[in-house]
Amino acid sequence: MRFMPLVLALTCASPAFADVPCGGSFSSFVKNVKTEAIRLGHDKSTVNAFLANAAHSPAVIKADRSQGVFKKDFIEFSRAVISQNRISNGASNGAKYKSVFDKVEQQYGVSRGVLLAFWALETDYGQVQGNFNTLNSLLTLGHDCRRPDLFQPQIFAALELYEQGDFDPVNTKGAWAGEIGMVQMLPEDILRNGVDGDGDGHVSLKTSAPDALMSGGKMLNHLGWRKGEPWLQEVQVPDNLDWSKTGLDQKIPVSEWAKMGVKPRAGNLGNPNLKASILLPMGRKGPAFIAYPNFDIYFEWNKSFVYVTTAAYFATRLEGASSYKAGNPEQGLNDAQMKSLQTKLGKRGHDVGKVDGILGAKTRAAVQSEQERLGMPADAWPTAALLNKL
């Protein structure tokens, strides 16, 4: 099951090209795309064939505007998507493609649990890859004026893949936002980080697990994944911890966290010299994790805090970690309350982005700041008590 982030996953710098004006009639937009592609040196007949069946997709716009899944809290979301079936299938797929995972770890330094978790959450190990026409998805979102700078480069990348014989404008299908294949990569990312893992001469992320896994590993390596280092670990935190030091924007050496009483639930903490954050996705009374530098790379794959935390935690489960200790978190806010909170925070000068009811990084930072100002435990978890005080 694919969950689309607020900002697309796995995007790197775009190829140089002039922006095509968004909005207006869709047919005019497609015409402008053709003109720009030809100006960039693509063969006119190839461009015409590539765009011959271009069509606007209202379903794509609807999907883009209704991402309510990101309003779930960490416990609700993680329990919904991490099942025993997915854990069992992760073990079987890990064994089936052991040689591929060994090669990914050797060449790119990415631990197998990390890729297995993405493979599971993105497409249920390749079973649910999406049924949207990829080109029409990209054209529709490139034409839409909400994020054209994000989607338009993908159109031209798809054109390059088409010229290489690795993209079919009529039959290539995937997620509504244009991602393709088992680990859901955008055309630009396939173009730049695609790997022919099975040696058949093509990068086929839809049908070849070796291609998908090797490509995903290369992409994470390109984004800065650090070989041999952990990414997330469940910890126990003392009741008297300085909560204002928690959160992803606070990075302190592991040795210092240990001095403050942070202990692993199992095993040992990472390298004492690594700088890490204490992550409390549902406040000081809920689950607690220590997030190492590799955790930041997850946000290059997906911008949703709850998705990223779930994917990183699931990766540890697939490598043998036990279920997290849920604790007894304070009651969070419903959608209306969260929007009210964001509005109040905005009036106090905090940048929370769009008032959308989603507890993202900006809203968390603002909540923590206000909690500290009001003398409340600054654990970045919004409650009715905070809302009332504001």
N, C-alpha and C positions, 0 to 999 in steps of 0.2 A: 504494500500500500504506500503510495507516494504522497508525502506531505510537502507542499511547496513553501519555501521560506519567504520572508518579507523581502529579502534580497536574494537573488539567485545564487545557487551553489556553484562551486568550482569554476569561477570566472577569473580569467587573468587579463592582462592588458589587451586591448582590442587592436586589430590591424588598422593601419591608417586608412581612413576613408572619410569623405565628407558626409556629414549627417544628411539624411533624407528627411525633408519636412514631415512631421507627423500630422495626424488629423486630416480633415478634408475628406474627399471621396476615396474609398478604398481603391478603386480602379486607377485613380490618379497617383496614389501612393505606389502601387505596383509598377506603374509606368516609370515613375521616378527611380524606383529601385533598379529597373532594367537599364535606364540611362546611366545611373551611377556605376553599375556593374560593367557596362561596356566601356565607360570612361576609365575604369581601373584596369582594362586590358583583357577582360573576358570576351570570348568569342560570342558574337551577336546571336548566332543560331543556337548555341549552347544555352545562353541566358534565356532565350525565348522558350526553349524546350523545358528548362528548369522551372519556369514560371507559368507554363501553359495552363495549368489547372489551379492556379492560385485562387483561393476563396477566403472570405472573411468568416470567422467562427465565433458566433455569439456565445457558444458554450465555453469557449476559452475565457472570454471576458467575465462571464458569470463565475467561473472557477477562481479567477484572479481576485474577484471582489468578495469572495465568501470563504475565507480561511479561518473559520471559527475554531478549528482544532487547536490553534495556538493559544486559545483562552483557557485550556485545561491546565491544571497545576501539574507539578512533576509527578506526584504519586498517582494521580488519576491517569495521566498520559502514559507513564511507564508501565503501569499495570494493564493498560489497554493493549499495548503493542508488544510487550515482552511476555510471551506465552511459553509453556513447557514444550509445545510443539516446535516453536521457533528455536528453542535451545537445543532440542533433540536433532532437528534438521541441521543446525549449525555444526553439531558434532559430526554428523554423517557427511556433510559437505566438506568439513575440514579434513576428514580422513580421505574422502574421495579425491580431493584436489591437493593432497599433502605436498606433492612435488611442486605444484604451482605456488603454494603459500611459502614453501621453503625458498623458492627462487625470488619471490617478492621480498621476503625478509633479507635475503642475501644482497640483492641489488638495490633495494630502496629503503630497507630498514624499518618497514612497517609491519607491526605485529599482526598475526593472522586474525586475532579477535576483532581488531579494528575494522578490517575489511569485511569479515563475516557479519558484523553488526550492521554495517551500511547495506550490505547485500540483502540482509533480512528485512530491515526497515524500509528500504527503498522499493523492493520488488518481490518480497517473499522468496528470495533466492532465485529470482528470474521468472517466477510464475505470473506475476502481475506487473507488466511493464507499461501499461497505459495503452489507450486505443485512440489517441488524438493524432491526426495527421500532423507530423512534426513541422513541415514547412508552413502549413497554414497557421499553426499555433504561433510560430515565430513572426510571420507576416502580420498576423492580427495584433500581437503585442508590440511589434515594431511600429505599427500604424497608430496604436493607442498612445496618447500623449502622457501616460502616467510614468512609464520608464523606457522611453524609446532608446536612450543611450545604452541601456542594458541589453535589449533584444535585437536591435538592428545589426550589430556586428555578427550575431549568430546567423543571420540570413546569408551574409557573404561567406561565412565559414562553411555553412551547409553547401553553398555553391561550389566551394573548393573541394569538399568531400564528394560531391556529385561528379566533378570533373575527374576525380581519382577512382570513380567506380564504387565508392563506399556509401552512397546515399541515393535513395530513390524518392524523388519528390512526390510520387503518388502513393507508394506503399510503405514508406518508412513511418512508423507510428511510435508514440511514446507518451510521456506525461504531457499534461496540458500546457506546461510552460516550456516545452521544447527539449527536455532531457530525453536521452535515448539510452536504452540498454539496461543491463542487469544492475548496474550501480548508478544509472541515471546521470550521464554526462552530457553537457551541452556541446554543440558542434565545434565551437572554438577549442574546447578542452580535448575533444577527440582528435582534432586536427593537430594539436600541439603535444598532446601527451598519450595519444593512442598507441598501444603496443600490440603487435601481432604475436600474441602469446602462444598460439597453437601452430604457427609456422605455415599457414596456408596462403600467405601473401596478402591477406586483407585484415583490417581491424573490424571485427564484427562483434560489437558489444551486446547485441541482442541475442545472438545464438551461441556465442563462444564464451564459456566461463573463464578459460585461461586469458582470453583477450581482455575481458572486463576486469578481472582481478589484477592483472599486470598493469593495465591502464590506470586503474584506481590507485594502485600503489605508487606508480610513477607520478601521478598528480599530487598525491599527498607529500611525496618527497620534494617535488618542485615547490610546494607551498611552505616547506621548511620543517617537515617532520624530522625529529631527532632520533637517530637509531639507538636502540637499546635503552631508551628512557621510558618511564611510565607516563600515563596521561591523567588518570583519575584513580583515586583510592578512597574507600570508605574509612572514616576516622571517628573516634570518640572525642568530643570536646568538653572541657570543664565548664561547669555552670558559671564560673566567674570570669570566663574569657572576655576580653575587651572586644565586644561585638563590632565596634566601629572599624576594627582592623580586618573584618571579613569582607568578602566580595572580590570579584575578579580584578578590580582596579588596585587591589592591595596585594603586592607580591613581596613576600618575606622569605628569607632562607629557611629551608626545612628545619635546620638546627634551631632556629629561633621559635618556630611553632612548637617544636618538641619541648623547649624550655618553658613554654606557656601552658604545657599540659596536654597538647594534642597527641593522641595515640592512635595507631592503626587498629582497626577491628581485627585484622589478621595480618600475619607477616610483619614486615618491617617497613618503615617509612623509606622514601627514596633517598638518593644522595643528599647528605646534609647541606651541601652547597647549592643545590638547586633552589631557585626562587619559586615559590608556590603560593597559591591562594587557598583560603578556606571558603568552601562553597556551601551555602545553606539555602538550597532551593525553596524550602518552605519555612525558613526562619530557624531560630535557635532551638526550637522544640521538635524539629523534624529531622530528616536524614542529614548527615554531614559528610562532606568529602573534602579531600585535599586535591587541588587541581594543579598539575605540573605544567611546564611550558608547552608540551605537546597538546594539551587541552585547547590552547588558543587556536591551533590549526583547525579544529573542528568548526570554528566560526567562518573559515574560508569555504567550508563545504555547505554550511547552512547557517543562517543568521538567527534562527529561533533558539532562544535560551533553553526552553523546555525540551526541544528536539535534540539539541546538542548534548545536554546533560544526560538524557535518556540513552542516546547512541553511545556515548562514552562509557556510561555505567554498564550497558548491555555488553559492550566489548569486554569488560572485566568479568562479567558473568560467563561469557563464552570461553574465558580462559581460566575458569574455576572458582571465581569469587562467589561468596554466598549472597543471598538476598539481603538487600539493605534493611537496616533497622528503621522502620517508619516513624517511631516515636509517637508523640501526641501533639502535632502542630496546632497552633491556634487557627480558628476559623478564618479563612480568607474572605475576599470580597467577591460579590457577584458582578456580572457584567456592568450593570448600571452603577454600582458603587465604584467599580474600578474607573469607569469613565469620569465619574464625579471627582474621584481622587486625582486623576490626571489633569482635569480642569483646574482644580485647586492648586496643584503643584505648578502648573503653568503660570497661574496668576502670581505665584510667589517667585517667579523668575527662573524656574527650572525648565530645561529643555527636555521634554518627554517625547518629542516627536508628535506624531498624529495621536489624537485622542481616540483610541480604538479599543480600549478595554483589555489590551494585551500587556502583561507584565514583562516587558522587555528590559534590556540592560539600562536604558536611560531612565525608565521609570523606577527601576530598582535603586539606582544611584540617588535619584531625587528622594525616594522614600527614606533611604538610609540617612541622608543629610538632614531631613526634617525630623526623623526620630532622634538624632543626636542633638539637634537644636532644642527639642522639646523635653530632653532628659529621659527619653524612652530607650529601651534596649535597641541599639542600632543594628538590627540583623537584616534589614532590607526587605522584610516580609510585611506587606500592608495588611492592616486589620481594621475593623470597625472603630476601635479605640483611637487609632491614628486619624482616621477620616473624621471622627467627631472632634478631635482636638484641632484639626485644621479648619 
